[in-house]
Structure formats: structure tokens, C-alpha cells
Amino acid sequence: MFMHQLLVKSPLLVLFITIALGYFVGKFRIKTFVLGGIAGSLIMGVLIGQLDIKMPAAIGTIFFALFIYSVGYQGGPQFFRSINRETGIQLLSSTITCVLGLLCVLIAAWEFGLDRGTAAGLAAGGLTQSAMIGTASDAIAKLGLSVNVTQAMQTNIAVGYAVCYLFGSFGPILILTAIIPAMMKWDLRKEAKKLATTMARGRGVELDPGQFCAIQDIDTRVYQVADDSSVIGQTAAQIFYGPDRVAIVALIRDGQTIDVDADLALQAGDLVAVTTESVNFIKKNPLFEHEIAKPAILQLIEEERNIILSRKEFDGKTIAQCYGQTADKEHYGLFIHAVSRLGEAITPDQDFVLHRGDDIKLFGRPVDLDRVSRKLGHVVSSATITDFIAFSIGIALGVLIGMITVRVFGVSISMGTGGGCLVSGLVFGWLRSRHPRFGNLPTGASNFLRDFGLAVFVAVVGITAGPEAVTTIKQHGMVLLLLGIAVTIIPQIITFFISYYLLKIKNPIEILATIAGGRSANPGFAALLEKAGNSTPVVSFTATYAIANIWLTLWGPVIVALVTKNVS
């Protein structure tokens, strides 16, 4: 009794217990199937929700806004570059999902004799589009029926929604992250890593947290210049801008360290530390004839420095072309070590194409990097600090965008807070890529907001929907629940086969994200993000989610018009 009273009085305590238990349950593995923290939090929310905990609705709204804004922010730069013919095919797939959902609801209503209100509630819950409650209720009110009949059918909308919403939220998680991947034998994490590399147009390998490449792409070794070496008399710049791009980064002559600059000429007997790509050390090079151990007197400091590429002249150029453009003494010692795009770290080769907004990791001596880095773009401070002004404005604008209402065929449609914050996040993420001094939201911070935001959102959904759904099932039997399951599952499965075999959307992450967007399935998308481990699903989800919100909102009055049965 005491514990129940404590939980009832402290919804925040309930929330964090739900998330902890959800992620604990989500770790259990049955062969290759892992439930995951998102699905686990939803299930535990439903179970704990039976205690009739009153969870403030604003909590879910706030954290969903943080989650979806962070998702948009991370995917913004790539999203605006990826709008093409494939986007149109994904929008078609999304529309097919919505139409199939409508047909399933209409067939269920006609076959099982559902009234207009129950049919609309079935659609709103099974397709997880709460805006349909409002549009259907408004359409019923305009039928000119008696007050009692009108109120009864409007109540049935809420009943149908309550019964069907729970599986409407959980079903996409199960289908998109377990059933379809198992059927197609897809490893979602592996596919997401492959897609990240493809989207980044790189040939490198994406590393998991804690991993690193044991064999370095850029290395430093020490050599002695032979008395008859052909490099005697050559300057450091001449060697660096040769075919293999070898940088002399330190030099000892007659037992004394000599400051190295581009004009320094080599002499016989010099001990030189050279930095270059590791593959160059196995090539025949007169400088590499006599390797020695590092002299005790040699102290060499090199640095990795991140910049956001912003100069137009480097946009769309390969790394090899960029090296050619910087071939002068001022740019001596520059090595591009890694590139991060769409939140993914890529180890590039010479043919890797750079774009404005790329996070580039430069390697070299601090003195060389000081000359070079600011001429390429904006230097990212090692002290990654969130620009809370831009972040707060972005969220506020997202809320305002979500409040905008447009009338389509007499139906009021709005994007809602989630849709508004997604759009705002996309724009602010894109602006950040174009203007690196603006709106910094470090990757670690955005990842935390994304992951924690969706965990809270899903837990609140479960806690809120749990008691009402169970109570309504007891009152109205299992038929409506089973119909809701059918409305949730059938459109996704059929859309998958149409999209995969007819529309030729073959990439696993893209097709699953497209289906999630077409279903307006936020928990399903959140679970897909969790399984992917990166933000690759964002691009496909964003556009399809927007069009699905329009179609599904419009289905409210369509269902009321096509289902003719009223409450007697």
C-alpha cells in the first residue's frame, strides 16, 4: 500500500523505474532476437500503468520534441542533399501504406458492422494517428444526427482508439525490427553501417564505439639521409609535394634539433622524422633507405584537429584534388585523416569526395595546422559546447510550426509538435553544416537527447495507454483488438512486398524507415534507430512521415463518409 501511494504521488519515480526495467528486459536474447530497450520500455510501461499512475501528458510531448529535433538535426545536411527521384518513390510507398490502412479499416467496418465512430477509432489507434480523432469527431458532428447518437459515436472513437493504440504502437516495432529482418535475414546494424558508408560516398569502415584501427593510415618514422642520397639538397616542400606526399616534421643535424619549414634543404647525415600515409613506406623512396630508432633527443608533437569544411572551392572535390589545390608552401604538412558525415566516421581514400559541412580530421604538426585549418573552414573547439540559444530557438520554432493549421478539402491539418520539431531540426542541422559557427549541438549531446528523449516518450505512451486499453478490452471483447492488430500488420506487410519487389527499394534500412514513416510510427522509428545504431533511417523516414500525417489525418472524414452505420 505504501509503495503504491509513493508511486502514485511521484510519476517521475515511475517513469525512471519503467525505463530502467524496460532496458533491462530489452537485453534478454532469444537466439538472434533481442527485444531492445524501446520495446521493453513500452511493455513495462503498460504493465506498470495498471497501477493507474497519472503521468502528465506534457512529459511525453517535451521529450518527444527533444528526440525528434535531435533526429532532424543529425540528418539535416544529408536530407537536403538526398532529395531526388528515390525520394519520390519513397513518397509513393508511404501513400500506398496509408491507402492500404484505409482499405483495411473500411473492410473491417463493413464486414463486422462497426459504426462510424468505432471504425474511426479503429483507424486512429491501429494506424497511430491521434489527429484522426479530431477530424472524425468533427465530421460526425456535421452529419446532423441527434445529440445522443453523435455523442455516442464520438465516444466510440475514443474507445476504438484506446483498444487499438497499444498494438498500433508496438506492432511496427515488432514488424520493422524483428519480423521483416528475420524473414529477409538482414542484420540491421550491419546494413546501417554499410548504408552510412554509401551515403558518405566513402570506402572506409564505420567503427563501433570503443573500436579503433590498429594499423594506422598515417604514420611517422625516423631515417638517416645517406651520404650519396639523391634527396640531398631537396627542400622539405619539394619532397612533400612529390608523388607520395611525405612530410619532414622533425630534423636533427650535428646532434642539434633544427626547426623544419618548407624551405629547409636536406644534408647528408641528417636524421629526419617523416610523416606520410603508411602505404608509402613500402614504396621505393631514396629517403627511406636507412631507417633508425627514434633518437632520445627527438621530441615530436603532432596533432589531430577537427574542422568543418566551409570553403566553396573544396566542395565536391576529391581529397586528391584538394591536395592539388593546396600545393604551396603555406599548406605544407597537411594530411586529411578522417571525415565525419551524417554522424558517421569514415576513413577516406584519395578518391573520397568532400562536401561543405563535412567534419574533417586533419593530422600534422600544430604549426602546420595553424596555417592550414582556418583556410579550409571553421575549427571545431575541443571543448564541444552546445549553442543553447540556437537549440532553444529551434525547439520553439518547431512548436510554432506544429501549431500551423492548413485546411485541405475542408479538413484542418497540422503537423503537430513532433512534425514541427522534425522540420525545424532538419533546417537547423542543415544551417549548421553551411555555417559552422552557428547552432553547435555536439554529437554526444544530440545522441543523448535522441536516445533519452525516445526512451521517455515510449515509456509515457505505455504508462498512459496501459490501463485504458485493458479496461476497454474487458468491456468490448477481443474482436476490436484483433481488428486493430490486423489494421496495424497487414498494410505494413503488403507495403513491404510492393516496395521491395515493384518499387525496387532494396536497401533494408531505407525500406524499413519508409514503412515506419508511412505508418506515422514514431515508436517503430525509434526502435529502428536503436537497432541501426546510427542516423541513416532519418532521410527516408522524414519525407514519408510528413506525407503520412497528411493522408492519415484526412482519413477521418473519409471513413465517416464511407461507413454508413450509426449507433442505434
N, C-alpha and C positions, 0 to 999 in steps of 0.2 A: 504493500500500500504506500509506504513512504517513497519507495523508488518510483512508483507510478506518478505520485504527486510531484516529485522532483523533476521528472521528465516532462510532465505537462506544463510546469511552470518555467522550464528552460528549453525552449525549442532549439537554441544554438547547441546545447549539450546533445540533444537528439540528433541534430544534423551531423556533428562530427563523429558521433558513435556510428551513425549509419554509413558514413564514408569509410571509416576505419574497417568496419565489418564487411562492407561491400568489396573493398580492395583485398581484404583477407580471403574472402570466399572466391573472389575472382582469380586468385593464384592457383587454385586447385586445377589439376590437369587430369583429363581422362584420355589416355593415349595422346593424340596430337591436338585434342580440343582443349582450349583454355577459355574460360568464360570471360575473363577480363574484368578490370575494376569498374568500368562503366555499367555493364550489365549487372555485375554484382551489387553495385550501389542501388540500382533500380529495384532489384529483387528485395534487398534488405530494407529499402525504403517502404516497399509495400507491406512487408511483414511488420516492421516497427510502426507503420502507420495504423495498424489495427488497434494501437493504444489510444487512437483518436487524438493525436497530437495536432494542435493548431499551428501550422507553420505559416508565418507571414508571407504572403504571395510576393512581396517586394524583394525578398531574398533571392528567389529564383530568377526574377526579372533582372536584378542587378548583376548577378553572376553570369547569367546567360549573355548579357550585354558585354561583359568583360571577355568572356570566352569567344564570342563571335567577332568582336572587334579585333582581338589578337589574331584570330584566324585570317581575317581580311587583311590585316596589316602585313602578315608574313607572306601572303600570296599576292598582294597588290602589284608589285613590279612584274611578276611573271604573268599575271592575269591579263593585263593590258597588252602585253606582247603576244598573247596566245589567242586573241580573238580572231578567228579565221573560219574557214569552211567547216572544220571539225566542230567548232562551237555551234554552228547551225544544226549539224547532225545531232549533237547532244541535246539541243533545244527540242528537236523533233522527238527524240527518245523521251524526254521529260513530258511532252504533250501526250504521247502515247500512254505513258503511265497514268496521267491524270484522266484521260478518256476511259481507259480500262477500269480505273477505280469507279468512275461514274456508272459505267455499264454494270459492274458487279453489284453496286448498291441498288440500281433500278431492277435488275433481275431478282435480287433477294426480296425487294419490296413487293414486286408483282407476284412472285411465287409463294411467299409466306404471308401475304395480306397485311403488310405493315402500313400504318397510317403515315401521312406526310411527315409529321413530327418525328416519329421513331425512325423513319428512313433517313431523314436529315441528320439525326443524332448518330445513326449508324455510320453515315459518311464522315461526319465531323470527327468521331472517335477513331474509326478504322483507318482513316486517312490522316489523322492527327492534324486537322486544320480547324482550330478553335474559332477562326473568323467566320466559318460557315454557320456557326450557331447564330451569330448576329444576322447574317444575310437571310438565312432560312426563317428565323423568327420574324423578321421584317416582312418577308414575302407572305408568310401565313397571316400576319396581321392585316395585310391588304386584300385578303380573299373575301372579306365581307361576311364572315361566318359569325355565329353567336359568340358572345364573350366567353361562355363556358367552354365551348368547343375550341376556340382559339387558344385559351389559356391551357387547356388540356394538352393540345398538340405541342405548344411551346414548352410545356413541362416535359413531354416525351423526348424532345430534342436533348434536353439535359440528361434524361435517363439513358438514352441511347449512347450519348457521348461518354457518360460515366462508365457504362458497361464495357464499351469497345476501346476506350482510350488506352487502357493499360497495355493490352496486347498490341494496340496500334503503335505504342512506343517501343515495346520490347521486340515485336516481330521483326522490324527492319534490322535490329542489332543481330538477331539470330540468323536471318537470311543473308545479310550482307557480309558478316564476318565469320560465319560458320558453315551454313548450308551450301551456298554457292561456291565458296572457296574449296570446300571439301569435295563437292561434286566435280569441280574442274581441276582439282589437285593443285591449287595455287597456294604459294607461300606469300602472304600479303606483305610481310616485311621485306622479303627478298625482291618482290615485284616493285615495291615503293622505292627501294634503293636503286633499282635499275631505271625506273622512270625519272628519279631525281637526276641521275647522271645524264639521261637522254635530254631532259628539259634544260639542263645546264650546258648541253652540247659539248660535254667533256668526255674524256676517255678514262678518267680516274675512277677510283673505287670509293664509295661512301663508307666511312668508318663508323662503327657503333661507339657509344660513349666509353671512354677508357682505353680504346684501341689506338695504336699508332703504327706507322710503317717502320719496321726495324731497319730496313735498308733505305737510307736517305737519298732523296733525289738530288740534293745539293750537298757537297762535302768539301772539306778543307784538308789539304795535305802539305807536307814540307819537302822541298827539294833543294839540291845544291846545283848551281849553274856550273857546268863543266868548263874547263879552260878552252876547249875548242868548240863550244856550243854555238849553234847558228843564231841563238837568241841574244847573244851579246850585242849590246848597242841598241837593241829594240826598246822602245818605251813601253810602259805599262798599258797605255792606251792602244798602241799598235797590237799588242798581244790580246787585249780584251776584245777588240773589235775584229779579231781574226775569225776564222770559221768556227772555232769551238767555244768562243766566249769564255776565256779564262781570266779571272781577276787576280792580280797580285795584291794581296791585302796586308802583307807584312814583309819586312826585309831586314836582314842582319848582314852588315858589311864590316869586316875587320873587327868583329866582336861587338859592334855597336848597332843598336836598332836605328833604322832610318825611316823617317816619315814617308809614306808612299802617296804619290799623287800621279795623275795621268801622264805627266811629262818625265817621270823618273826612268832613266835608262839603266838596263841591267849590265853588270860587270861580271867577269869571271870570278868564281868563288862565292858569289852572293848566295846566302841562304834565304829562300823565298817561300812564304806560305801562300798557296794559291787556292782560290775557291772557284768551283765550277760544277756543272752537272756531273753526277757520279759516272755516267756513261762515258764521259770524255777521258777519264783516267785510264781506260783500257785502249785508247787510240794511240797511235804513234805520234808523239809530240816531242820535239827536242828539249822542251822544258822539263819533261817528266823522266829523263834518263837516269837520274840518281836521287832516289827517294831516301830521306833520312828521318830519324826520330826527332820529335819536337825538342829543340834546344831549350834548356832551362830558362834562358834569358827571354825567350819569346813569350810575350803575353798578348793575346789577341782576343778582342771582344767584337762579336758580331751580333746582329740584332734582327728579329723578325718584327715587322711593323705593318699594321693594317691601314689601308686607305680605302675610301670609297671613290671609285673611278668616276670622274665627272667631266673630264675634258672631252669635247666633241670629237677631236681629231683621233682619239683612240677607240671611239665607239664603233663596233662592228669589225675591228681589226683582229687578226690573229696575234698571238704572242710573238711569233717570229716577225711579223710586220711591225709590231710595236718596238721590238728591239732595233729594227732598222731605222725607225723614226727617231730613236733616241741616241743614235750613234754619233755622239760628240763627247768631248772631254767633260762637259758638265754632267753627263749622265753616266759617268764611269762607275762600275761596280754594282749595277742594278741587276737583280735576279727576281723574277716573279715565281714565288714558291708554291702558292696555292690560291684558289679562288673560291669564294662562297657565294652561292646564288640560290634563292628560294630557301634559305636557311640550311643549305647542304654544302658541306666542304668537298671540293673537287680538286684532285691532283691533276693539273693540266699538262698537256704536251704542247709542242711548238705550234700545232695547228688549232689550238683552242681559241675560239672567238670570244673576245671581250665585249661587254656592253656597259653602257653608263649605268651606274647603280651597283655594279659588281663590287663585292668586298674582296680586295686583293691583298694578299700577304706578300710583302717584299722582304728579301733577305739580303744582308750585306753589312758593311761597317756603318756605324751610326753617322760618321762624317759623310759617307756617300749617300745614305738615305736622306739626310738632311737636305742635300742639294736636289734630290730627285722627287721625293714623295709629294711635296706640295705642288709640283708642276703637273702631276698626274690627277690629283683630286684632293679630297678632304681627308686629313689624317684623323683616324679614329683613336681617341684617347684610350689608354689602357684602363683608365678609371671610367668604366661604362656607366653612365648616369642617364636615367630616364628623364626625358623632357616632359615634365608633368603638366606644363602649360598646354603643349600640343596634344598630349594624351587626353587631358580633361576636355579640351575643346572638341576633339574628335568624338569622344563619347557623347558629349552634349549635342553635337550636330547630328549624330546617329539617332539620338532620341527624337530630335526635331524632324528629321527625315521620316522616321517611322510614324509620326503623327500626321503627315500629309495624306489627305484623303482625295481620291480621284473616283469619279462616277463613271462606270462602264456599263452600258445598257441598263442604266437606272440603278445599278448596284454600287454601293460605296466600298472602295477597296483601299486599303492602306498596307504598307509593308510591315508595320509593327516595329517594336523596338529592336527585335533581332535582325530583321531585314535592313533597317536603317543603319544599325551599327556595323553590319557587314559591308554595306556600301561605303560608309564613312571610313572603315578600316582599310578597304581596298584603295581608296583615294589617298589617304594619309600615308599608307605604305608606299604607294607609287611616288608621291611627292617627296618622301624621304629618299628614295632611290635617285631622284632627279636633283634634289637639293639637300646634300648630305648634312648640312649644318642645321637642318630643320627636323624637329619631331623625333629625336632619337628614342627608340624603345629597344634596349638590348635584347639579343636573342634569348638569353636566360630569363629575363623578366617577362618577355612575351610568351615563352614556353610555360612559365609558371602560371600566368594569368589564364592561358588557354586550358591547361590541364586541370588546375584547381577550379576554374570557373565552370567547366563542364561537369566536374565531379559534384559540385554543389547543386548545379541545375538539375541533374538527373536524380540526385537524392531527394530534392524537394518535390520533383514530379512524383516519385514513388510514394513518399510520405503523404502527399496531398491526395493522390488518386486512390491509394490503397483502401481505406475504409469505405468510401463511397461506392467503389466498384464492387467490392464483396457484398455489401448490403443490397445493392441493386440486383446483383446476380441472384441472390436468395429470393428477391421479390418477383423477378421476371423470368426465372428459369435460365436454362443454358442455351436456348435457341438463339437469342440475340447475341450472346457471347460468341457462339460458334460462327454466326454470320459475320461478326466483326473480325474474327480470325481469318475467315475466307476473304473478306474485303481487303485485309492487310496483306495476305500472302499472294493471292492469285495475280493481281496486277504486277507485282514485282517479278514473279517467276516468268510470266509471259513476256514482260518487257525485256527481261534479260535475254531470252532466246531471240526476240526480234532484233534487239540492239546488237547482239553478238553476231548473228548469222546473216541478217538482212542489212542492217545499217553499218556493219563491219567495224563496230567499236571493239577492238580486240584487246586493248590494254586492260588488265584486270582492275587496276586502281581507277582508271578513268570510267570504266563502265559501272563499277560499283558506286562511285561518287555521283555519277549521273543519275542512277536509280535512286540514291538517297535524296538528291536534290528534287527529283520528280515526285517523290513521296513527301516532300517537306519534312523529312525525317531527321530532326535535329539530334535526338539520342543515337540514331543509327549512324549519322555522320560523325558524331563524337567518338563512337566505338570504332569506326573505320579509321579515324585519325590515330586512335590509340594503337590499333593493330599495325598501321602503316609506319608509325614511328617518325613521320616527317609530315610536311605540309603539302605533299603532292596532290591529295584529293581536293584541295581548295579550288583549283581552277575549274574543274568540271562541275563541282557542286554549286559554285556561286551563281552562274547564269541559270542553271536548271532550277535552283531553289527559287530564284526570282520569278521565273515564268510559272512555276508550280503554284506559288502563292496567289497569282492572279487567277489561274484556272480553277483551283480548288475553292477559292472564295466565291467565284461565280457559280459553282455547282449548287450552292444553297437554294437560290430561287429556281434553278433548273429542276432540281429534284422535287420541289414543292409543286412545280407546274406539271411534271410528268407522272408523279404519283398522285392518283385521284382519290384515294381512300382517306376519309376523315374519321376522327374519333366519333363513335356513335353515342 
